[in-house]
Amino acid sequence: MGRGRKRGGRGGGGRGKQAKPDEYRTDLIEKSDMKNERFFAYYKAQKIVPQEEWEDFLEALRTPLPTTFRVAGSRQIAKSLNQTIKDVHVPLLSDVTFEDQKLPPPVQLPWYPDGLAWQFNISKKVLRKSPEFKKFHSFLVFETEVGNISRQEAVSMLPPLFLEVEPHHTVMDMCAAPGSKTAQLLEALHAQDTLTSTSIPSGLLVANDSDYKRTHLLIHQSARLPSPAFMVTNLDASNYPSIRLPAPSGASRKDQLLFDRILCDVPCSGDGTLRKNIGIWKHWQPNDGNGLHGLQLRILQRAMKMLKSDGRIVYSTCSINPVENEAVIAAALESNPEYHLVDVSSNLPELKRRPGMTSWRPTADKSISSTYDTYEAFIAANPQAAVSTKLTSGHWPPSNVHELNLERCMRIYPHLQDSGGFFVAVLERKSTELKTPAQARERKRMAENVEPLEPGTKKPRLESEPESSSIPVDLTTDIVDQPATDEGGGGGANGSGNGSGNGSFKEMPYTFLSPLDPTLLSCISRLRLTPEFPSSNVLVRNPEGDVVRSMYLTNDLIKQIILANDFTKIRLTAAGTKVFTKQEGGKGMEAQYRILGEGLPVVLPYTTSIITGKMSVLRHLVMSHYPLCTSFEESFRPVLDSLDLGCHIFRFPPGELDGASLTHDLLVPIWKSGVSVSLMVDKKAKNALSLRVFGVEVPPSMRDRKTNADGDKVALGGELVTTVELEGEAEAEVEMKGDETMLVDVEVSPEPERVVVQAL
Ligand SMILES: C[S@@+](CC[C@H](N)C(=O)[O-])C[C@H]1O[C@@H](n2cnc3c(N)ncnc32)[C@H](O)[C@@H]1O
């Protein structure tokens, strides 16, 4: 009988929250509830928009936000899927009527590069009832689940675009969770990826958040674009410790890692999100923003200290309050006069924006009966306020406000382009002697020469970075190896219960394997990888360096960082990407390692053995659950018979079959057991693949079908289903039809862990 193997228990499946079926529409709400006299009085006093626009501004704030999404993934994958949306879905949605109303099809956001972002404005009811939109909705849900589409507010897509990340950049996302912008940054770091394989960028992305639980959202999000150049930390950004690099040869002091690009998407009051977070209407008051100004400023100031001399910072909030925006920028420029605001008015020309404000009138008075021109006027009117409120002179415009070019900040208002409210500012250091034309040329040369690392390519060495890329650690100005504290409203190690209580953390250590480690060598050999596989960059998560279960791959830079820092003090929650996992053998068989779905694009450039299959083989693998080797078409059976037990990679070239079409190479990991082969992608990915290529969902397996009144599983025809044990590591579900036993479903170990369906 069955061995009672638990389903889905291995590795947690690597997926975050499931997308809700109705996530493509914001709630419809009563307009009469959308008012707040404090909000009106405050923003009128700020003259946030010209008087004649006030009603349009309010009307937009009271209208549900359209649905926006971005075609995600590395550039080539995204372009390919985008073409499908344009060529297949939009034409199907272009002439749809519902209850005598013509429905508008999805449209591209005019300012998003390559037309990769879309918007549509369809009610939930229509999404449920119109067959055409229902189908499109299913497509979006499936593609979102496998990570090819990112449901993201239009304005939230802006900061990564202004950061202009390139694959050789060292990038820091200081307040990263839940990670929609992190995903965009990672995509830019991986701009060199091809349709089927992941490049190994020489730069890196550190995604940080002070909320421990939320850092796990980051890990899930980023698993959609697995990267050996990705790290997640859980620290207070306002107090972010210096990350060290190994000392350059001949020097005794370690260098400090500085960043080419830093995103400060800081915690904010969020009043720009009123269109979807309608609760804000009820509670809004000016102290929401007043109280965050200090933390926002400290985070930005810390970023300014961690930036390379020729680096760039983008500061953003989803608030329209100048106290959280221009006031923070002005105060940061005051304390770091070597910085300036960059004029990006010619970037994204189709984006409608307003210039940053140069005058604003803070108040701590909840009823907004008065606002104040200057801090002095505020204190004169409220003598206790200096101690009883969090307002400081920094909340007001400084006296030299007109020298700061605050109008170079960008304000996005809902009525301009039917979006949320948002604020973005781009900061760089003013030109110094360090930024000579020769250096600029050198940086440009480096940027242009970045190639994806193909097997055999010499990897870039850290020492070859220009000198300005790292400076010696200055113990007097920087916080070195400080465990994060709760100071500043965020605090490191927040809400996890995972700290040891003595200033160090209990994260599992990151231990690099010796490239001669026998288990690693055997894994490389069984998986038929080339000698160029970067085996010295493989790590495991235990102090002994034992290969217990999973192996992760990092790039050179992350390896150097891990070796040079004390991660009992800096909480590192993830580094690199998981590539191999152990698979226990069946009876009498030794354990093997297999390539994880998420690791495949990274490992692919180093594989020597890829089995090519036809569309009919793909259809059988997709439509069946654990198909028996004997059930494949006869011409393919000898290929299957010749395969060793274990992990293999199958390639399906573009092709057509009975109206179904595969437009690009598809590469997937396969597991061959004694009796069957199975596609090592999970249910959702399989469904997405099936819908995209064959236009139908995968038929439910017996396990997904109903049980009868006695709790027994029944097949679609109502027959009893039972489980029998087969040879090796397989078990089968069989349908009992009278005396006849029919095999309906075979389960083989292992179960797939994660999804990567790319290259379509
Ligand atoms: C506006 S959200 C970031 C959204 C994110 N950038 C995205 O695009 O998905 C702000 C984040 O800052 C985090 N946070 C709050 N205080 C912090 C601090 N002191 N240091 C680091 N992160 C902080 C919050 O946990 C929250 O996840």
The ligand as a Tripos MOL2 file, in Angstrom:
@<TRIPOS>MOLECULE
LIG
   27    29     1     0     0
SMALL
NO_CHARGES

@<TRIPOS>ATOM
      1 C1          7.4240   51.9650    1.1400 C.3       1 LIG1
      2 S1          7.7850   50.4120    1.7920 S.3       1 LIG1
      3 C2          8.9000   49.8030    0.6070 C.3       1 LIG1
      4 C3          8.2620   49.2650   -0.6320 C.3       1 LIG1
      5 C4          9.2390   48.5550   -1.5160 C.3       1 LIG1
      6 N1         10.3540   49.4030   -1.8920 N.3       1 LIG1
      7 C5          8.5840   47.9790   -2.7500 C.2       1 LIG1
      8 O1          8.7010   48.5660   -3.8090 O.co2     1 LIG1
      9 O2          7.9700   46.9130   -2.6620 O.co2     1 LIG1
     10 C6          8.8270   50.8060    3.1110 C.3       1 LIG1
     11 C7          9.5240   49.6350    3.7480 C.3       1 LIG1
     12 O3         10.4490   50.1650    4.6750 O.3       1 LIG1
     13 C8         10.6000   49.2530    5.7350 C.3       1 LIG1
     14 N2         11.2110   50.0070    6.8410 N.ar      1 LIG1
     15 C9         10.6290   50.7540    7.8000 C.ar      1 LIG1
     16 N3         11.5730   51.2980    8.5890 N.ar      1 LIG1
     17 C10        12.7720   50.8920    8.1180 C.ar      1 LIG1
     18 C11        14.1140   51.0830    8.5210 C.ar      1 LIG1
     19 N4         14.4270   51.8430    9.5610 N.pl3     1 LIG1
     20 N5         15.0830   50.4720    7.8240 N.ar      1 LIG1
     21 C12        14.7920   49.6860    6.7600 C.ar      1 LIG1
     22 N6         13.5450   49.4590    6.3470 N.ar      1 LIG1
     23 C13        12.5410   50.0640    7.0020 C.ar      1 LIG1
     24 C14         9.2040   48.7410    5.9630 C.3       1 LIG1
     25 O4          9.2480   47.4790    6.6000 O.3       1 LIG1
     26 C15         8.6570   48.6730    4.5320 C.3       1 LIG1
     27 O5          8.8020   47.3790    4.0450 O.3       1 LIG1
@<TRIPOS>BOND
     1     1     2 1
     2     2     3 1
     3     2    10 1
     4     3     4 1
     5     4     5 1
     6     5     6 1
     7     5     7 1
     8     7     8 2
     9     7     9 1
    10    10    11 1
    11    11    12 1
    12    11    26 1
    13    12    13 1
    14    13    14 1
    15    13    24 1
    16    14    15 ar
    17    14    23 ar
    18    15    16 ar
    19    16    17 ar
    20    17    18 ar
    21    17    23 ar
    22    18    19 1
    23    18    20 ar
    24    20    21 ar
    25    21    22 ar
    26    22    23 ar
    27    24    25 1
    28    24    26 1
    29    26    27 1
@<TRIPOS>SUBSTRUCTURE
     1 LIG1         1 GROUP 0 **** ****
